[in-house]
Amino acid sequence: MSDTTPPFGTILTNSFGERYFPAINGETFSKIGSESYFQRHFGNILQNKDSLHLIPGTDGGLLVNWICHKKTGEGSRYLFIEHPELLQRLHDEHILPPQLPDHIAIATPDTWLKKAEELSLKDYFYIGNVISLRSMAVIDGNHAAYVKLWNDFDERLGQFQIGVAQETGSRIFMVKGLENLAENRTPVILFDQVFKGRTAVLLGGGPSLDESFDWVKKNRDNLVVMAVARIAEQLAAQNIVPDMLFAIDPNDIIFHQSKKTLEFHEKSLLVNMYHLNPRLVGLWRGRSLFMGTLFPWPTPLNPASRNYPGITVSHQALGTAVEMGFSRIILAGFDLCFSKEGFTHARGSIEMATGPYVHRSELWVETNGGWRAETSSDFFNALPALHSLAEYAQSHGCEVINPAAAAAKIEGIAWHPWDQLHCEPVDRTAWEVIQQTLPAESSEDRLNHFQQVETELLRLRGEIRRIRKLTIEGIDCNQRLFGRKGKPPDFKYKKRMDAIEAILDGELVDASRLVKRWSVGDLLKLSRPDKNKEWSDEEIETVGRRYYEIYRDSATNLLKTIDENRARVQSRMEEEKKSPNIKAILEQYQKDGQQGRVAVFLAKQQKSPDSYPEKMKTRLEAFQNEFIALMQQTQNDYKEHCKNRLAAPGAVRFKIMTMYQNNEIERLKNFMDGISQGTMEEKDQFVSLIRGLLAEQDADFDQALKWYRMISYKPLIMEGLQRQLTVHLRRRELVSATAVAKRLAENSLAHFPFLADLLRMTGERSMAIGIYKDYTRIAKDDFVSQVKLAQLLLEEGDWDGVKGCCQTILDKDAGHKMALMLLEKATHQQGAADA
């Protein structure tokens, strides 16, 4: 057995007989064992049925063994992901069982996704039973390799999940589209070719956005300014009023990101995807265009819709802009990579305020300026779609330009710096063109739209009621086919079930498909990950029954949704009346979280709250005040998400140390600048660590120690002490190094051997022997420390102690050369002394 330190360090044995790795789990398992920790963190997952559990990290094999010895839920599987170097050690040390149970598997970071697919990952996603879990190694973050393991795993699993969602379609798009039926009145296709030959600038949220502002202001009158809604805050700060604002996200978070958009309603056009979050759509007071379909089922009321590559608002905005006939579209803030400081988004965004991107993605792109920039998997995966859109633009006679040197270089997108771009004068401003192109919209026009929408909803409602009735009959036929409640099976009901399916797939096909899409997740749950298992008659009956039950419940749910949206449309009709039912209108606003729509209502009525009786006036003003408070709200879930993802202390520390160890000094300096500009918790402590590292790199050890000694933030204390120790050793200041080593040893048993070494080197031999003895009583497998203790004892003449150390080693490795040599020396010296 080698005396060199093996991968992931020493194996210790706690008082429960468990062998663990301090380098991976610290002292987590040293005092109370792993059972209590695992039961607390993972006990509730053991009874999960039909689930696939993905677990980065094995906690040195302890977590695998714990799961192996537990009774787990039927149909559940566990896939651990572990570094191959550690896996080899776990097998060599016989820590893992020689044969894993069928429901447990282990893969490496390179092979886990393939293995997960072999275990029917997609099917488990279909049934909503993919569960990703952090091992204790990931939770504690003692070893940087597990921080990276989790980050890489999380990104790859997220991308896979997005792909599955795109395959199955997402119910949220249908739900939000139906909620927007009243507001989605003017399709974007009406603007095809209206800006033929003109220049547009399309503003995104990337780090280079700031570079565009001066040029945009200078050329404002000759430009069509288009922007993604989430940068409304930055645009307002620059006094830039865009002609069009684009937004597509159905989720609630978009409202907090983009609510400043609502202040541009007088001189901007909102271009929203049909399924944009209804709160943003419903509170918009200006004119709007919608992209995509109107209804999520075939109907003559749907406009012709186009699908562009890419899932982001930037992709859809660019595709839509091409159709408007521009000869030139200039992209700004379309970086798709990080700035040199590590920022992913522009100044003024929540992301930049949080700090630079801390997860090391290992993905790089060439920039227009010729240097390489780091990027995320999301950005990287968006590049091909942007290239496709650039080719699409070229085929329509439109040149796409990105003037930012720091933006990712994309084939088909030209790079011309801002100072080389010029705009020809135009005879009409963009807003004048927009006003002249938009169809006139009166109360009568809106009412006509509302009535068409309600008529279509009622038509579909009738078909879905028929579907619901047929599925109820199908449940009864399925039961009679197999014979229940004392009655024999009757095959004639199979013929009726076939007839029901023929109706559903024939005259009711469009409504039937909608009902299936509405509950596609539940229908997919009827599939089984264990496809090789034979189906019993009882299982076939159960699946048939569940099929019709899901169909029935989906139709019932869809009927409820249609009625809710009819009520919303009727509320919009009420807004148009001369004597509206204000109570009913406000109830709908309250239900939708759109209290601020009071402003839309009052504008239509051409009244103020003062025009109404005191009780109603008070209620209208209360709604207005709620909206004002909402607009002024600064804390939201997205800020918390950014803080947890972009500013996790362990991830920040890991990135800093990785850059230092890789000698990426320039990147480290840029990263420090990025941290300084953000609002990260304890950012000064991270800056102190980096300044210390930079001083150490320059051999300015006094400055390095000064910065390291300023570190008091708990997640960085051990790193700060370790760096102090390194500096003292480089300066050969053994006494000072020993003092620091004592502090390290107080926090972790893993530092005992080094402290003992320093004590020996400073002449404190008896103290060194005591430390080694304390350590080796626990770390019986640390042969390096056993040998060092034996050498010290030999020098002290403690031959029995030497023999004890050597025997401990030889009991496990009979051929250990150093142990045999020391044992021979001790025997020889003892014999000479006795003679």
DRENDO-839672 format. One record per residue (C-alpha): residue in three letters; x negated, y, z. Coordinates in steps of 0.5 Angstrom, whole numbers, plus 2048, in hexadecimal, padded with zeros to 3 digits. Layout:
N
alaXYZ/...
This chain:
835
met800800800/ser7FD8077FE/asp7FB80C803/thr7FD8127FE/thr804815800/pro80A8127FC/pro80F8157F9/phe8148197FE/gly80F818803/thr80F813809/ile81480E80C/leu81680F813/thr81A80A817/asn81F80D81C/ser82280A823/phe82880781F/gly82380381B/glu824807814/arg81F809810/tyr81F81080D/phe81B815809/pro81A81C80D/ala81881F807/ile81F81E804/asn82381E80A/gly81F82280F/glu821820816/thr82881F815/phe828817816/ser82281781B/lys826818822/ile82E815821/gly82D81181A/ser830811814/glu83780E816/ser83A814819/tyr838819814/phe83B81480E/gln841813812/arg84281A813/his84181D80C/phe843817807/gly84881380C/asn84E815809/ile84C813802/leu84B80C803/gln85380B802/asn85380E7FC/lys8568097F6/asp8558097EF/ser84F80F7F0/leu8488107ED/his8448137F2/leu83E8167EF/ile8388177F5/pro83281B7F3/gly82D8187F8/thr82D8127FC/asp82A815803/gly824810802/gly82880A801/leu82C80B807/leu83280E804/val8328087FF/asn832803805/trp837806809/ile83C806803/cys83A7FF801/his83C7FD808/lys843800808/lys84A7FE806/thr84B803800/gly8528047FC/glu8548007F7/gly8528027F0/ser84D8077F2/arg8468077F0/tyr83F80B7F3/leu83A80D7EE/phe8348107F2/ile82F8147EE/glu8278137F1/his8208157EE/pro81D80F7EB/glu8178107EF/leu81B80F7F6/leu81F80A7F3/gln8198067F2/arg8168077F9/leu81D8057FC/his81D7FE7F8/asp8157FD7FA/glu8177FF801/his81D7FA801/ile821800803/leu8267FF7FE/pro82A7F87FE/pro8277F47F8/gln82E7F37F5/leu8337F97F5/pro83B7F77F6/asp83E7F87EF/his8427FE7F1/ile83B8027F2/ala8368047EE/ile8308097EE/ala82D80D7E8/thr8288127E6/pro8298197E5/asp8278177DD/thr82C8117DD/trp8328137E2/leu8378167DD/lys8368107D8/lys83780B7DE/ala83D80F7E0/glu84080F7D9/glu83F8077DA/leu8438077E0/ser84980B7DC/leu8478127DF/lys84C8157DA/asp8528107DC/tyr8508127E3/phe85181A7E1/tyr8578187DD/ile85A8167E4/gly85781B7E8/asn8538177EC/val84C8197EB/ile84981B7F2/ser84281E7F2/leu83E81E7F9/arg8388217FC/ser83481C7FF/met83181F806/ala82A820802/val82E8257FD/ile832828803/asp82C82A807/gly82782B801/asn821829805/his81E8277FF/ala81E82B7F9/ala81F8257F4/tyr8268247F7/val82882B7F6/lys82682B7EE/leu8298247EE/trp8308277F0/asn83082D7EC/asp82E8297E6/phe8338247E7/asp8388297E9/glu83782D7E2/arg8378267DE/leu83E8247E1/gly84182A7E0/gln84082A7D9/phe8428237D8/gln8498257DC/ile84A82B7D7/gly8498267D1/val84E8227D4/ala8538287D6/gln85282A7CF/glu8548237CC/thr85A8227D0/gly85D8297D0/ser85E82E7D6/arg86582F7D9/ile8638367DC/phe8628387D4/met86A8367D3/val86C8397DA/lys8698407D9/gly86B8407D2/leu87283F7D4/glu8728447DA/asn86F8497D4/leu8758487CF/ala87884F7D1/glu8728537D0/asn86F84F7CA/arg8728537C5/thr86D8557BF/pro8698507BC/val8628527BB/ile8628507B4/leu8668567B2/phe85F85A7B3/asp85C8557AD/gln85785A7A9/val85A8607AC/phe8528627AD/lys8508607A6/gly8498637A5/arg8488667AC/thr8438657B2/ala8458627B9/val8418617BF/leu84385B7C3/leu84185C7CA/gly8408567CF/gly83D8557D6/gly8368537D5/pro8308567D8/ser82E85A7D2/leu83585E7D2/asp8328647D5/glu82E8657CF/ser8348677CB/phe83786C7CE/asp8338727CC/trp8348707C4/val83B86E7C5/lys83D8757C8/lys8398797C3/asn83D8757BD/arg8438747C1/asp8488787BC/asn8458747B6/leu84686D7BA/val84B8687BC/val8498667C3/met84B85F7C5/ala84985C7CC/val84B8567D0/ala84F8587D6/arg84B8567DB/ile84685C7DA/ala84B8617DB/glu8488647E1/gln8428657DE/leu8458697D8/ala84986D7DD/ala84286F7E0/gln8408717D9/asn8468757D7/ile8478707D1/val84E86F7CF/pro84E8697CB/asp8538687C5/met8548617C7/leu85385C7CD/phe8538557CC/ala8558507D2/ile8578487D1/asp8568457D8/pro85C8427DB/asn8598427E2/asp85B8477E8/ile8548497E9/ile85484C7E2/phe8588527E5/his8538537EB/gln84E8547E5/ser8528587E0/lys85785C7E4/lys8538627E2/thr8568617DB/leu85D8637DE/glu85A86A7DE/phe85986A7D6/his8608697D4/glu8618707D1/lys85C8707CC/ser85A8697CB/leu85D8627C8/leu85D85C7CC/val85C8567C8/asn85D8507CC/met85E8487CB/tyr8658467CC/his8638437D2/leu85F8487D6/asn8618497DD/pro86884C7DD/arg8668507E3/leu8628547DE/val8668547D9/gly86D8567DD/leu86985C7E0/trp86785F7D9/arg86A8657D8/gly8688667D0/arg8698637CA/ser86685C7C9/leu8648567C4/phe86484F7C5/met86084A7C2/gly8628427C1/thr8698407C1/leu86F8427C5/phe87283C7C7/pro86F8357C8/trp8738317C3/pro8748327BC/thr8798387BA/pro87A83D7B5/leu8798427BA/asn8728407BB/pro86D8457B7/ala8688427B3/ser8628407B8/arg85B83F7B6/asn85683B7BA/tyr84F83E7BB/pro84983A7BE/gly84783B7C5/ile84B83C7CB/thr8498427CE/val84C8497CD/ser84684B7C9/his8478467C4/gln84E8477C3/ala84D84F7C3/leu84884E7BD/gly84C8497B9/thr85284E7BA/ala84E8547B8/val84B8517B1/glu8538507AF/met8548577B0/gly84F8597AA/phe84985C7AD/ser84385C7A9/arg83E85D7AF/ile83F85A7B6/ile83A85C7BB/leu8398587C1/ala83785B7C8/gly8378577CE/phe8378517CA/asp83084E7CD/leu8328477CF/cys82C8467D3/phe82984A7D9/ser8258507DA/lys81E8507DC/glu8208517E3/gly82584B7E3/phe82C84F7E2/thr83184B7DE/his8368517DE/ala8368597DD/arg83485E7E2/gly83B8607E6/ser83D8587E6/ile83F8547EC/glu83984F7E9/met8348547E9/ala8368577F0/thr8358507F2/gly82E84F7F0/pro82A84C7EA/tyr82C8457E8/val8288407ED/his8298397EA/arg8248377E6/ser8278347DF/glu8218327DB/leu8258357D5/trp82183A7D1/val82283E7CB/glu81F8437C6/thr82184A7C7/asn82184F7C1/gly81B8537C4/gly81784C7C3/trp81684A7CA/arg81A8447CE/ala81F8457D3/glu8228407D8/thr82A83F7D7/ser82F83B7DA/ser8338357D7/asp8398397D6/phe83583E7D2/phe8318397CE/asn8378357CC/ala83B83B7C9/leu83583D7C4/pro8378387BF/ala83E83B7BF/leu83C8427BE/his8378407B8/ser83E83D7B5/leu8418437B6/ala83C8477B3/glu83C8437AD/tyr8438447AD/ala84284B7AD/gln83D84B7A7/ser8428477A3/his84784D7A4/gly8428527A2/cys8418547A9/glu83A8557AC/val8398537B3/ile8338577B7/asn8308567BE/pro82C85C7C0/ala82985A7C6/ala8228577C6/ala8248537CD/ala82A84F7C9/ala8298487C7/lys8278487C0/ile82C8447BC/glu82C8437B4/gly8318477B0/ile83184D7B5/ala82C8527B3/trp8288567B8/his82785E7B7/pro8258627BD/trp82A8677BF/asp82686D7BC/gln82786A7B5/leu82E86A7B5/his83286F7B2/cys83A8707B1/glu83D8737AB/pro8438797AC/val84A8767AC/asp85087A7AA/arg8548777B0/thr8528757B7/ala85386E7B9/trp8598707BE/glu85D8737B8/val85C86D7B4/ile85F8697BA/gln86586E7BB/gln86786E7B3/thr8668667B3/leu86A8647B9/pro8718637B7/ala8768687BB/glu8798657C1/ser87F8677C4/ser8848657CA/glu8888617C4/asp88285E7C1/arg88085B7C8/leu8878597C9/asn8878557C2/his8808527C4/phe8838507CB/gln88984D7C8/gln8858497C3/val8818467C9/glu8878447CD/thr88B8417C7/glu88583D7C6/leu88483B7CD/leu88B8397CD/arg88A8347C7/leu8848317CA/arg8888307D0/gly88D82C7CD/glu8888277CA/ile8858267D0/arg88B8257D4/arg88C81F7CF/ile88581C7D0/arg88781C7D7/lys88D8187D6/leu8898137D2/thr8848127D7/ile8898117DC/glu88C80C7D8/gly8858097D6/ile8838087DE/asp88A8047DE/cys8888007D8/asn8817FE7DB/gln8847FB7E1/arg8897F77DE/leu8847F57D9/phe8807F17DE/gly8867EF7E2/arg8877F27E9/lys88C7F27EF/gly88D7EB7EE/lys88F7EC7E6/pro88B7E87E1/pro8867EB7DC/asp88A7EE7D6/phe8867EF7CF/lys88C7F37CC/tyr88A7F97D0/lys8837F97CD/lys8877FA7C6/arg88A8007CA/met8838037CC/asp8818027C5/ala8878067C3/ile88580C7C8/glu87E80C7C6/ala88080D7BF/ile8858137C1/leu87F8167C5/asp87A8157BF/gly87F8177BA/glu88481D7BA/leu88281F7C1/val87A81E7BF/asp8788267C1/ala87C8267C7/ser87981F7C9/arg8728217C8/leu8738277CC/val8758237D2/lys87081E7D1/arg86B8247D1/trp86E8277D7/ser86C8217DB/val86681E7D7/gly86281D7DD/asp8678197E0/leu8688157DA/leu8618147DA/lys8618117E1/leu86480B7DE/ser85E8097DB/arg8598057DF/pro8528057E0/asp8517FE7E0/lys8537FC7D9/asn8517F57D9/lys8567F37DF/glu85C7EF7DC/trp8637F27DE/ser8687EF7E1/asp86F7EF7E0/glu8717F37E6/glu86B7F87E4/ile86E7F87DD/glu8757FA7E0/thr8727FF7E5/val86E8037DF/gly8758037DB/arg8798057E1/arg87480B7E2/tyr87380D7DB/tyr87B80F7DB/glu87A8127E2/ile8758167E0/tyr8798187D9/arg87F8197DD/asp87B81D7E3/ser8778217DD/ala87E8237DA/thr8818257E0/asn87B82A7E2/leu87B82D7DB/leu88282E7DC/lys8818327E2/thr87B8367DF/ile8808387D9/asp88583A7DE/glu88083E7E2/asn87D8417DB/arg8848437D9/ala8858477DF/arg87F84B7DE/val88184C7D7/gln88884E7DA/ser8858537DF/arg8818567D9/met8888577D6/glu88A85A7DC/glu88585F7DC/glu8888627D5/lys88F8637D8/lys89186A7DA/ser8948687E0/pro88F8627E2/asn89085D7E8/ile8898607EB/lys88A85B7F1/ala8898557EC/ile8848587E8/leu8808597EF/glu8818527F1/gln87E8507EA/tyr8788547EB/gln8778527F2/lys87784B7F0/asp87284C7EB/gly86D8507EF/gln86E8567EA/gln87185B7EF/gly86D8607EB/arg87285F7E5/val8768647E8/ala8728697E4/val8748667DE/phe87B8667E0/leu87B86D7E2/ala87886F7DB/lys87E86B7D8/gln88386F7DC/gln87F8757DB/lys8808767E3/ser87C8777E9/pro87E8747F0/asp88187A7F2/ser8878797ED/tyr8898737F1/pro88D8737F8/glu8898737FE/lys88986C800/met88786A7F8/lys88286F7F8/thr87E86D7FE/arg87E8667FB/leu87B8687F4/glu87686C7F8/ala8748667FC/phe8738627F6/gln86F8687F3/asn86B8687F9/glu8698617F9/phe8678627F2/ile8628677F4/ala85F8637FA/leu85E85D7F5/met85A8627F0/gln8568647F6/gln85585D7F9/thr84D85C7F8/gln84D8557FB/asn84F84F7F7/asp84E8477F6/tyr8498497F0/lys84584D7F5/glu8448477FA/his8438427F4/cys83D8467F1/lys83A8477F8/asn83B83F7F9/arg83883D7F2/leu8338437F1/ala8318447F8/ala83083E7FB/pro82A83E800/gly8278387FE/ala8288397F7/val8248407F7/arg81F83D7FB/phe81E8377F6/lys81E83B7F0/ile8188407F4/met81483A7F6/thr8148377EF/met81283D7EB/tyr80C83E7F0/gln80A8377EF/asn80B8377E8/asn80683D7E8/glu80C8417E5/ile80A8487E8/glu80D84D7E3/arg8148497E4/leu8138497EB/lys8128517EB/asn8188527E7/phe81C84D7EB/met81A8517F1/asp81D8587ED/gly8238547EC/ile8248527F3/ser8238597F5/gln82885C7F1/gly82D8577F3/thr8328577FA/met82F8507FC/glu82F84E803/glu82984F807/lys826851800/asp820855803/gln81E84E806/phe81D84B800/val8198517FD/ser815850803/leu813849801/ile81284B7FA/arg80D8517FC/gly80A84C800/leu8098477FB/leu80684D7F6/ala80184F7FB/glu7FF8487FC/gln7FE8477F5/asp7FA84D7F5/ala7F684B7FB/asp7F88517FF/phe7F984C805/asp7FA85280A/gln800854806/ala80384D805/leu80384C80C/lys80685380D/trp80C851809/tyr80D84A80B/arg80D84C812/met813850811/ile81784A80F/ser81C849814/tyr822846810/lys82383F812/pro82483C80B/leu81D83F80A/ile81983E810/met81683780F/glu81483A808/gly81184080B/leu80D83C810/gln80A83780B/arg80883D807/gln80484080D/leu80183980F/thr7FF839807/val7FB840808/his7F883E80F/leu7F583880C/arg7F383B805/arg7EF84080A/arg7ED83B80E/glu7F083E815/leu7F1837818/val7F483A81F/ser7F983E81B/ala7FB839817/thr7FC83481D/ala800839820/val80583981A/ala805832819/lys807831820/arg80D83581F/leu80E831818/ala80E82B81D/glu81382D821/asn81882E81C/ser816827818/leu81382181A/ala810820813/his80B826815/phe80882281B/pro80381E817/phe800825814/leu80082881B/ala7FC82281D/asp7F7823818/leu7F682A81A/leu7F6829821/arg7F082481F/met7ED82981B/thr7ED82E821/gly7EA829826/glu7F1828829/arg7F0820828/ser7F481E82E/met7FA82282C/ala7F9820825/ile7F9818827/gly7FF81A82C/ile80381D825/tyr801817821/lys803812826/asp80A816827/tyr80B81681F/thr80980F81E/arg80D80C823/ile81380E81E/ala80F80E818/lys80D807818/asp80C807810/asp80880D810/phe80180980F/val7FD80F80D/ser7FF812814/gln7FE80B817/val7F780B814/lys7F5812817/leu7F781081E/ala7F380A81D/gln7ED80E81B/leu7EE813821/leu7EF80D826/leu7E980A823/glu7E5810824/glu7E781182B/gly7E680982D/asp7ED80782E/trp7EC80082A/asp7F27FD82C/gly7F6804829/val7F2803823/lys7F47FB823/gly7FC7FD824/cys7FC80281E/cys7F87FD819/gln7FD7F881B/thr8037FC81A/ile8017FD813/leu7FE7F6812/asp8057F3814/lys8087F680E/asp8027F7809/ala7FD7F180B/gly7F87F3806/his7F87FB808/lys7F07FC807/met7F080280B/ala7F37FE811/leu7EF7F8810/met7E97FC810/leu7EB800817/leu7ED7FA81A/glu7E67F7819/lys7E27FD81B/ala7E67FD822/thr7E57F6823/his7DE7F7821/gln7DD7FD826/gln7E17FA82B/gly7DC7F482B/ala7D67F882B/ala7D97FC831/asp7DA7F5835/ala7D37F3834/
